[in-house]
Amino acid sequence: MKVAIIHDWLVVNGGAEKVLEEILALYPDADIYTLVDYLPQDSRDWLKGNKVYTSFIQKLPFAKTQYRNYFPFFPLAIEQFDLSAYDLIVSSSYCVAKGVITSPEQTHVSYCHSPARYAWDLQAQYLKESGLTRGLKSMIVRYFLHKFRIWDIRTANGVDLFIANSKFIKKRIFKCYRREAEVINPPVNLSQFQFCGEKQDYYLTASRLVPYKRIDLVIEAFTKMPDKKLKVIGDGPEMEKLKRLAQGHSNIELMGFQSNQVLIKTMQGARAFVFAAEEDFGIIPVEAQACGTPVIAYGKGGSLETVSAGVSGIHFEAQTVESLTQAVHNFESSEQTFDYARVRQNAEKFSVESFRQNLENLIVRTQEANG
């Protein structure tokens, strides 16, 4: 059986890439197709030397840093891959990967991290954050997003089985495509994130420093709590803004990008991990729980499925400074009730072994149904 795996782009080794790694573990001889591949040499060992095919966007000017600006060409680019030699196509999709062209004799299973958020229910937020709420440029962007939605619905018909990474995304898939999806939560390498029952006097937040992660909200909340220490791990386009927010507040430490070893060690020692984003699933709060570290999470999206209130953490209701600071105080007032071993136990539901087994079973069942 020849297998092709389609992934939107290979630029950083993030949560979607961890899913891709486990799909590759199931199909180690698969070929990989992606719009662009700029993954650094020292971050691609997990690809195991598999052949990676890229689209014409890889060769366009400034694509290495500005590939997202070629968004209007993404649908065309993904459709140019010739997959006629493959029996099974598995797409790992949060933008256009599911849009590859397949035949009735082929089985196409799409692990959907999310329909493209900026084209669907989060369009208004995306336009606002990008300064595109009015003017000619806004009209052009809105036009291309409109065209993208039409294409996105059409290509959903070419998928034999949708797999959502959470119940939250299952609802979004049905809302956008009117397709039912199975749910398989993303895998967490529990052996890498070792349990630690000894905590120190600091809180931690970590992610790529991009607007929707709301690290700015976490920092602003801790500027109002000078007696509580906050460590921030991560890098990205928001770094300079966050430095300005934290300036003059000695209780806040921006550590920048750190190795996995430093991240895990810092995660193991934190009183709690603070997570303020509305994520489709959010793998890093599960990694924190695997370390035995409770999570203070925004109570919307995937966090409602991954953080068990009163067992492995608590939720706060609104993305506001007031709501988050109150949640920190609530956590501290009930901190003694958290059993770090039970926090770890909650994370064990999301093991690599469980992910692989569930994914393989669904794919085999879909292939049998397709004859």
C-alpha positions as CSV (number, residue, x, y, z in Angstrom):
1,M,0.0,0.0,0.0
2,K,1.4,3.4,-1.0
3,V,0.7,6.2,1.4
4,A,0.9,10.0,1.0
5,I,0.7,12.4,3.9
6,I,-0.3,16.0,3.2
7,H,0.6,18.8,5.6
8,D,-0.1,22.5,5.1
9,W,3.5,23.7,5.6
10,L,6.7,22.7,7.4
11,V,8.1,25.8,9.1
12,V,8.2,25.2,12.9
13,N,7.9,22.0,15.0
14,G,4.7,22.8,16.8
15,G,1.5,20.9,17.9
16,A,0.4,20.0,14.4
17,E,3.8,18.7,13.6
18,K,3.7,16.4,16.7
19,V,0.5,14.9,15.2
20,L,2.3,14.5,11.8
21,E,5.2,12.7,13.6
22,E,2.8,10.1,15.0
23,I,1.1,9.7,11.6
24,L,4.5,9.0,10.1
25,A,5.2,6.5,12.9
26,L,2.1,4.6,11.6
27,Y,3.2,4.9,8.0
28,P,7.0,5.1,8.0
29,D,7.4,4.7,4.3
30,A,4.9,7.5,3.4
31,D,5.8,10.4,1.2
32,I,5.1,13.9,2.5
33,Y,3.5,16.7,0.5
34,T,3.5,20.3,1.8
35,L,3.1,23.8,0.4
36,V,6.6,24.9,1.7
37,D,9.3,23.3,3.7
38,Y,11.6,25.6,5.6
39,L,12.0,23.5,8.7
40,P,15.5,24.0,10.1
41,Q,17.9,21.1,9.7
42,D,18.3,20.7,13.4
43,S,14.5,20.4,13.9
44,R,13.7,17.7,11.3
45,D,15.1,14.5,12.7
46,W,11.6,13.2,13.4
47,L,10.9,13.2,9.7
48,K,13.2,10.2,9.5
49,G,14.5,11.2,6.1
50,N,11.1,10.7,4.4
51,K,10.8,12.3,1.0
52,V,9.2,15.8,1.2
53,Y,7.5,17.3,-2.0
54,T,6.8,21.0,-2.0
55,S,4.6,23.2,-4.2
56,F,5.5,26.0,-6.5
57,I,5.1,28.5,-3.7
58,Q,8.5,27.2,-2.3
59,K,10.2,28.9,-5.3
60,L,8.3,32.2,-5.2
61,P,10.2,35.4,-4.0
62,F,10.5,35.9,-0.3
63,A,8.5,32.7,0.4
64,K,10.7,31.7,3.2
65,T,9.5,34.6,5.4
66,Q,6.4,35.7,3.6
67,Y,4.8,32.5,2.5
68,R,1.5,33.4,4.2
69,N,1.2,36.4,1.9
70,Y,0.7,33.9,-1.0
71,F,-2.6,32.7,0.6
72,P,-4.7,33.4,-2.5
73,F,-2.5,30.8,-4.3
74,F,-2.8,28.1,-1.6
75,P,-5.8,26.3,-3.1
76,L,-4.3,26.2,-6.6
77,A,-0.9,25.0,-5.2
78,I,-2.4,22.2,-3.1
79,E,-4.4,20.9,-6.2
80,Q,-1.3,20.6,-8.3
81,F,0.1,17.6,-6.4
82,D,-0.2,14.4,-8.4
83,L,-1.3,11.7,-5.9
84,S,-2.6,9.2,-8.5
85,A,0.0,6.6,-7.5
86,Y,-1.1,6.4,-3.9
87,D,-3.7,4.1,-2.3
88,L,-4.2,6.0,1.0
89,I,-4.0,9.8,1.5
90,V,-3.9,11.2,5.0
91,S,-4.1,14.9,5.3
92,S,-3.1,16.8,8.4
93,S,-5.0,20.0,7.8
94,Y,-5.6,23.4,9.3
95,C,-5.7,25.4,6.1
96,V,-5.7,23.7,2.7
97,A,-4.1,20.2,3.0
98,K,-7.5,18.5,2.8
99,G,-8.0,20.1,-0.6
100,V,-5.8,17.7,-2.6
101,I,-7.4,16.0,-5.6
102,T,-8.1,12.2,-5.2
103,S,-10.0,9.6,-7.1
104,P,-12.9,7.3,-6.1
105,E,-10.4,4.4,-5.8
106,Q,-8.3,6.2,-3.2
107,T,-9.1,6.6,0.5
108,H,-8.7,10.1,1.9
109,V,-8.7,10.5,5.7
110,S,-8.3,14.1,6.9
111,Y,-7.1,14.8,10.5
112,C,-8.5,18.3,10.8
113,H,-6.9,20.5,13.4
114,S,-9.5,23.1,12.4
115,P,-11.2,24.6,9.4
116,A,-9.1,27.7,8.6
117,R,-10.2,29.9,11.5
118,Y,-9.4,33.2,9.8
119,A,-11.7,32.3,6.9
120,W,-14.6,31.2,9.0
121,D,-15.8,32.1,12.5
122,L,-12.7,34.1,13.4
123,Q,-12.6,36.3,10.3
124,A,-13.6,39.5,12.1
125,Q,-11.0,38.9,14.8
126,Y,-8.3,38.2,12.1
127,L,-9.2,41.4,10.2
128,K,-9.1,43.5,13.3
129,E,-5.8,42.1,14.5
130,S,-4.3,42.6,11.0
131,G,-5.6,46.2,10.8
132,L,-7.8,45.2,7.8
133,T,-11.2,46.3,9.0
134,R,-11.6,49.0,6.3
135,G,-10.1,50.3,3.0
136,L,-9.2,48.8,-0.3
137,K,-6.8,46.2,1.1
138,S,-9.6,45.1,3.5
139,M,-12.0,44.6,0.5
140,I,-9.4,42.6,-1.4
141,V,-8.7,40.3,1.6
142,R,-12.4,39.8,2.2
143,Y,-12.9,38.9,-1.4
144,F,-10.2,36.2,-1.3
145,L,-11.5,34.8,2.0
146,H,-15.0,34.6,0.4
147,K,-13.5,32.7,-2.6
148,F,-11.6,30.5,-0.2
149,R,-14.7,29.5,1.7
150,I,-16.4,28.4,-1.5
151,W,-13.4,26.3,-2.4
152,D,-13.1,24.9,1.2
153,I,-16.7,23.6,1.2
154,R,-16.2,22.0,-2.3
155,T,-13.1,20.2,-1.3
156,A,-14.7,18.8,1.9
157,N,-16.6,16.5,-0.5
158,G,-13.3,14.8,-1.5
159,V,-12.7,13.6,2.1
160,D,-13.9,10.1,3.0
161,L,-13.5,10.6,6.7
162,F,-12.9,13.6,8.9
163,I,-11.2,13.2,12.2
164,A,-11.4,16.2,14.6
165,N,-8.8,16.9,17.3
166,S,-11.5,17.7,19.8
167,K,-15.3,17.9,20.3
168,F,-15.0,21.6,19.8
169,I,-13.5,21.2,16.3
170,K,-16.0,18.5,15.6
171,K,-18.7,21.1,16.0
172,R,-16.8,23.6,13.8
173,I,-16.3,21.0,11.0
174,F,-20.1,20.3,11.0
175,K,-20.8,24.1,11.0
176,C,-18.5,24.7,8.1
177,Y,-18.9,21.6,6.0
178,R,-22.0,19.8,7.3
179,R,-19.9,16.7,7.8
180,E,-19.8,14.5,10.9
181,A,-16.3,13.8,12.3
182,E,-14.8,11.2,14.6
183,V,-12.7,12.7,17.5
184,I,-9.2,11.6,18.3
185,N,-7.3,14.0,20.6
186,P,-3.7,14.9,19.6
187,P,-1.0,12.8,21.2
188,V,1.2,13.8,24.1
189,N,4.6,12.2,24.7
190,L,4.1,11.3,28.3
191,S,7.5,9.7,28.6
192,Q,9.1,13.0,27.7
193,F,7.1,15.0,30.1
194,Q,8.0,13.3,33.4
195,F,6.0,13.7,36.6
196,C,7.3,16.0,39.3
197,G,5.6,16.5,42.7
198,E,7.8,19.3,43.9
199,K,6.7,22.7,43.0
200,Q,8.3,26.1,43.3
201,D,7.0,29.6,43.8
202,Y,6.3,30.7,40.2
203,Y,3.7,30.4,37.5
204,L,4.5,29.6,33.9
205,T,3.0,30.4,30.5
206,A,4.6,29.2,27.2
207,S,3.7,29.3,23.5
208,R,4.5,31.0,20.2
209,L,4.2,34.7,20.8
210,V,1.4,35.5,18.4
211,P,-1.7,37.6,19.2
212,Y,-4.4,34.9,19.7
213,K,-2.3,33.1,22.3
214,R,-3.1,36.1,24.6
215,I,0.3,36.1,26.4
216,D,-0.3,39.9,26.7
217,L,-3.3,39.2,28.9
218,V,-1.3,36.9,31.2
219,I,1.5,39.4,31.5
220,E,-0.9,42.3,32.1
221,A,-2.6,40.3,34.8
222,F,0.6,39.6,36.6
223,T,1.6,43.2,36.5
224,K,-1.4,43.6,38.9
225,M,0.0,40.9,41.2
226,P,3.6,42.0,41.9
227,D,3.8,39.4,44.7
228,K,3.4,36.5,42.2
229,K,6.2,35.4,39.9
230,L,5.6,34.7,36.2
231,K,7.9,33.0,33.7
232,V,7.2,33.3,30.0
233,I,8.8,30.9,27.5
234,G,8.5,31.4,23.8
235,D,9.4,33.7,20.9
236,G,7.5,35.3,18.0
237,P,6.3,38.6,16.5
238,E,4.7,39.8,19.8
239,M,8.0,39.7,21.7
240,E,8.7,43.5,21.6
241,K,5.2,44.3,22.6
242,L,5.4,41.9,25.6
243,K,8.7,43.3,26.7
244,R,7.2,46.7,26.9
245,L,4.2,45.4,28.9
246,A,6.6,43.6,31.4
247,Q,9.0,46.5,31.6
248,G,9.5,47.7,35.2
249,H,7.9,44.6,36.7
250,S,10.6,42.4,38.4
251,N,8.1,39.6,39.1
252,I,7.8,38.8,35.3
253,E,10.6,37.0,33.5
254,L,10.6,36.7,29.7
255,M,12.9,33.8,28.9
256,G,12.5,33.8,25.1
257,F,12.9,30.6,23.1
258,Q,14.1,27.7,25.2
259,S,15.1,24.1,24.5
260,N,12.6,21.3,25.2
261,Q,14.7,20.3,28.2
262,V,14.5,23.8,29.8
263,L,10.8,24.0,29.0
264,I,10.0,20.7,30.6
265,K,12.2,21.4,33.7
266,T,10.5,24.8,34.1
267,M,7.1,23.2,33.6
268,Q,7.7,20.6,36.2
269,G,8.5,23.1,38.9
270,A,5.7,25.6,38.3
271,R,2.9,26.1,40.8
272,A,0.5,26.2,37.8
273,F,0.6,26.7,34.1
274,V,-1.4,29.7,32.8
275,F,-3.2,29.3,29.5
276,A,-5.3,32.2,28.2
277,A,-5.9,31.3,24.6
278,E,-9.0,29.9,23.0
279,E,-7.5,26.9,21.3
280,D,-9.0,24.2,19.2
281,F,-7.3,21.6,21.5
282,G,-4.2,23.1,23.0
283,I,-1.5,20.4,23.5
284,I,0.7,22.4,25.9
285,P,-1.7,22.4,28.8
286,V,-1.8,18.6,28.6
287,E,2.0,18.5,28.6
288,A,1.9,20.6,31.8
289,Q,-0.5,18.2,33.4
290,A,1.8,15.3,32.4
291,C,4.4,17.0,34.6
292,G,1.9,17.0,37.5
293,T,1.4,20.8,37.1
294,P,-2.2,22.1,37.4
295,V,-3.5,24.5,34.7
296,I,-5.3,27.8,35.0
297,A,-7.1,27.9,31.6
298,Y,-9.5,30.1,29.7
299,G,-12.8,28.1,29.8
300,K,-13.6,27.9,26.1
301,G,-12.6,25.6,23.3
302,G,-10.3,22.6,23.8
303,S,-9.4,23.6,27.4
304,L,-12.9,22.4,28.5
305,E,-12.0,18.9,27.3
306,T,-8.3,18.8,28.5
307,V,-8.4,20.5,31.9
308,S,-10.7,18.8,34.4
309,A,-12.0,21.5,36.7
310,G,-11.1,20.9,40.4
311,V,-9.0,17.8,39.4
312,S,-6.2,19.0,37.1
313,G,-6.9,22.8,37.2
314,I,-9.5,25.5,37.0
315,H,-11.1,27.6,34.3
316,F,-11.7,31.4,34.1
317,E,-14.7,32.8,32.2
318,A,-13.5,35.8,30.2
319,Q,-10.3,36.9,28.5
320,T,-9.9,39.9,30.8
321,V,-7.3,40.9,33.4
322,E,-10.0,40.8,36.2
323,S,-11.2,37.3,35.3
324,L,-7.6,35.9,35.2
325,T,-6.4,37.5,38.4
326,Q,-9.5,36.2,40.2
327,A,-8.7,32.7,38.8
328,V,-5.2,32.9,40.2
329,H,-6.5,33.9,43.6
330,N,-9.1,31.1,43.4
331,F,-6.4,28.6,42.5
332,E,-4.2,29.6,45.5
333,S,-7.1,29.4,47.9
334,S,-7.7,25.8,46.8
335,E,-4.1,24.8,45.9
336,Q,-3.8,22.3,48.7
337,T,-6.7,20.2,47.3
338,F,-4.8,19.4,44.0
339,D,-3.2,16.0,44.0
340,Y,-0.3,16.3,41.5
341,A,-0.5,12.5,40.8
342,R,-4.2,12.9,39.7
343,V,-3.2,15.9,37.5
344,R,-0.7,13.6,35.7
345,Q,-3.4,10.9,35.5
346,N,-5.7,13.2,33.7
347,A,-3.0,13.7,31.0
348,E,-2.6,10.0,30.5
349,K,-5.8,9.9,28.5
350,F,-3.9,11.6,25.7
351,S,-1.0,9.2,25.2
352,V,0.8,8.5,22.0
353,E,-0.2,4.8,22.1
354,S,-3.9,5.7,22.4
355,F,-3.6,8.1,19.5
356,R,-1.9,5.6,17.2
357,Q,-4.3,2.8,18.0
358,N,-7.4,4.9,17.5
359,L,-6.1,6.5,14.3
360,E,-5.1,3.2,12.7
361,N,-8.5,1.6,13.6
362,L,-10.4,4.4,12.0
363,I,-8.3,4.4,8.8
364,V,-8.6,0.6,8.4
365,R,-12.4,0.8,8.9
366,T,-12.7,3.6,6.3
367,Q,-10.6,1.6,3.8
368,E,-12.8,-1.4,4.3
369,A,-15.9,0.7,3.8
370,N,-14.5,2.0,0.5
371,G,-13.9,-1.5,-0.7
